Amino acid sequence: CRWCGKTTLARFVYHDQRIKDHFDLRMWVCVSDNFNEKNLTHEMLELVCKDRQGYKNIISFDVLQNTLWEEIRGKRFLLILDDMWEDGNRSGWDKLLAPLKCNEVSGCMVLATTRRASVARIIGTMSKVEVNGLDETVFWLLFKEWAFLGNEKLECNPTLQPIGKHIAKALKGNPLAARSVGALLNRSVSFDHWRKVQHKWKFLLKQDDDILAILKFSYEFLPVHLQHCFSYCSLFPKDHRFNGKKLVRAWISQNFVKCECRAERLEETGKQYLDNLVDWGFFEEVESHYVMHDLMHDSAEKV
């Protein structure tokens, strides 16, 4: 499915207490567009193997898979493969799952998220679950939360509400777009700012109504220093988990961080930059690390 929300839904499943109680092992692996059986097996071992030195230097794929089988043998597991793209390598898929299929415990599950129906067909043994855009009424409730931040007086503003509803309707129920564009509007809750966004919005829709164009639209409204910081992150692979402090230091090393107040440290200013990018939907904080949204990464590569 092309709509955002599949990874978020999978995370709710993964972290649900009933899931934790039911499975002996849980593995979350980000696949993206680089499907490599050996690398993915390594990632699974990182999650289930207590002795990391026992497999780090293993070169043989067969030995790696045997090591994985030893670790999961006799245990009920849940494996989530997030953001799969590979739909032309059925043999690679079979090789990856070979040690998992040998497990004699019943009730083991593999769940994959993907934007491609072809991937769902090649790997699915059950009916796919499609995550489509939100209902227009529900979407407006989400959108206005980001745009007005719960300010009831602003929500009823006769000049702002029609503009907001016009923009929200064009987002076609996409929750990531609701967060990104809603936060963009909230940066200045004024008629002039919202009219400026609406004017550029009309021009954008004449060119392209694709979600990447919508996200690029939000990017263009970022201050220049945040554009530099965000674009820099596109050098890293999809689903890369950034350590916040290391990322800020990298921005500082590139001279992207500027302190307006002499009493403020560069690290403090850089952290504010990162917080702003999180608040405006360009990053997501996941288990003490920061991850660029998949579509945001694609958008950054195009700017």
N, C-alpha and C positions, 0 to 999 in steps of 0.2 A: 504494500500500500504506500502511496506517496505522502500520506499525511503524517505529521509528527504525532508521537504519543505511543508508538509501539514499544520503544525502549522503556518509557516511563511505566507503562502497564506491566511489562515484564519485571521491572524492579519491584513493583508492588507485590507481585507473586513471589519473587525471590526472597523478599524480606518478611513475608507474612509469617507470623509465629506458627501457624498450623503447618506450613511448609517446613519450617525449621524442625518441628517436632516429628514430622513424618519421615524425613530423609536423613540418613546418616552422613551424607556428604552433599555439599552444594558447590557447583562450579559455575562461574560466570566468565565467559571468554568473548572478547570483542574480535570479530572476524574481519569486518569491512571488506574492501575489495582486494585484499591480499591473502587469498586462500592458500595456505601452505600447511600440509598435514603435519610435518615435523615441528614447525614452530607452534602450531596449535596444541600438539601433544605436550610440548615443553610447558606451555601456559597452564594446561590442566595439571601437570605434575607440580607446578609451583603452588597450586591450591590444595593439593591432597598429600603431598610428600613432606614429611617432617624433616628428613635428612636431605637438604637441598644439594649438598655436595655429592650425593649419591647418583645424581643424574646430570648435573651441570656439564660434565665433560664427555657425556655419551654422544657419539657421532652417529652410530647405527640407528636407523629408524625402527628396525625390528626390536632392538634392545630397549629403546625408549618405550615402545608400545607394551613390551612385556613388563617393564617396570611399572607402567600405568596399570596394567591388569593386576599386578600383585598388590598395588595400593587400594584398588577399588573392590577387589575380590571379596565376596561375602557381605558387601555393603549396598544399601539402597541409595542411589544417587539421583540428583537432579543436575542436568547440564543445560545451561542456557548459552546458545551461540547467538550473539547479538550482531545485527546488521550484516547478514550474509548477502553476498552478491554473486558468488560462483554458481553458475547454472549449466556449465558445459563440461564439468569434470566429475562424472558420476563415480568413476573408479577412485578418485581422491577422497570423495565423501565416504565410500565404503571402507577404504583403508583407515581413515580417521576413526570410524566407529567400530572397527573390528574388535579391539580389546573390550569395548563397552558391551558389545553384543554377547561376549563370552561370559559375562557375569550371570551367575545362576540365581541371583536374588530377584524376585518378582517385584514389580512396581517401580522400576527405574524409569526415568523420563528424560527425554531430550526435547527442549523447546528452542525454536529458532525464530528470530525476527528478521524480516526482510522487506524491501520495497518492491521486490519483483515477484510477480505471480509465478514465473517460470521456476524460481528457486523453491517456492512452496510446493510446486508439483513434483520436483525431482527428489525432495527430501521427505515429503509428507506421507505419513501413514494414517493420519487423522484429518478431518476437515479443517481447513485454515480458518483463522479468526481474523476478519478484516477490521482495521481501525480506521474509520472514515472521519470526515469532518463533523464537528459538533452541530447540533440543531441550532438554527438561527437564534431562537430565544435564549437558549443556554449559552451560546457563544457571546451574545451581547452582555450577559451577566459577567462572564469572564473578562471580556474586553474592557468594560467600564471599570472593573476593579483595578486594572492596570492604569487606565487612562485618568481616573478620578481618585484612585486610592481611597475609596470609601467615603469621600466627601459628598454628603447628600446634597448640599447647596449647589455644588458644581454639577452634580448629576442632573439636576433639574434646570440648569442654565439654558434658557431658550435659544441662545446663539451657539453654544458649544455642542449640545446634544444632537442636533440634526447633522452637524459635520461628522461627529463621532459615529453615528449610525450609518451614514453613507460610506465611510471608510470601512467600518466593521463588516458591512454586507459584502464588500468586495474581497474580503479575506477568506471567504468560502469555508468558514468553520475551522481554520487551522489554528490550534492552540499556541504553537510557537510564534506564529505571526501576531496573534492577539497580545502576547507578552511583549514582543519586540516593538510593534507599532504603538501599542497602548502606552508602553513606557516612554516611547519617543514623544507622544503627545503630552505626557505628564511632565516632561522636562520644563515646559512653560505653559501653564494652564491659562492661556490668554487667547483672545479671539484672533489676533494677528498671527500668532504662531500656528494655530490650528488651521487658519485659512491658507497659510503658506504650505503646510503639509498637504492639505486638500488639493491645492493647485498643482503641486508636483505630482500628487497621486494620480490626478486625471491624465497628466502627460505620460506617466508610467504605464497606465492601463492601455493606452493607445499602442504602446510598443510591445508589451508582453505582460501576461497575467500569471506567469509561473512563479512559484514560491521563491525560487532563487532571486528573481527580480525584486520581490517584496523585501527580502532580507537585505539585498544590496541597497535598496531604498533606505532602510533604517541605518545602514552603514554610512551612507552619504551625509546623514545628519549628525554623525558623531563628530566631536571636536577632533582636530587634526592629530593631536597627540595620542588620542585613543585609537584613531585609525591606524597609526603607525604600530602601536602595541598589538592590536588585533591582527593586522596583516602579517606581522612577524611570526605569529603562532601558526600560520598556514605552512611554514617550513617543516613542521613536525607532522608525523603521520596521523591519519584519522584515529580517533579514540585515544590519543596519547593523554596520559594523566599527568598534568602539570603539578609540581610542588609549588605552592603559592610563593614562598620565599625565594626559591630558585628562579622562578619566572620573573619576579620583580627585579632580581639582580641582573638577569639577562637584559631586561628593558633598560636598566640603568647603564649597563655596559654599552648599549647601542645609542646612548644619549637621548633616549625617548622621554625620560622623566625630568621634569623641570619643577623646581620649588618656587612658588610665588612668595612664600614667607621664609625669611632667612632662618627663623627659629625651627623650621620643620626639616626633618631628615628626609633624604631621598627615598629611603625605604618606606617611610610613612606615606609619602605622596604616591609612590608606586602602588602601595596597597590600596589607596583610595581609587586609583585607576582600575585596579582589578575588581574592586567592589562595584564600581560603576558598570563595568562590562557584565558582571553577574546580574546586577539589578535590571539591566536593559536587555537581558536575554541572550547575550552572546556567549556566555559561559554558564556552566552548571557545576555546582559544588557537589562532589560525589565522594563520600567517605574520606574527608579531609584533603582531597585533591580537586583539581579543577579540570573540567573537560569541555572542549568546544563542542557545541551541538553539531551533528553530522552535516546538516544543511548549511550551518554557519561556516563550517570548514570549506565546503564546496564554494560558498559565496566568496570567502576570503581569497581563494585561489583565483577567482575571476576578476578581482579588482586590482 
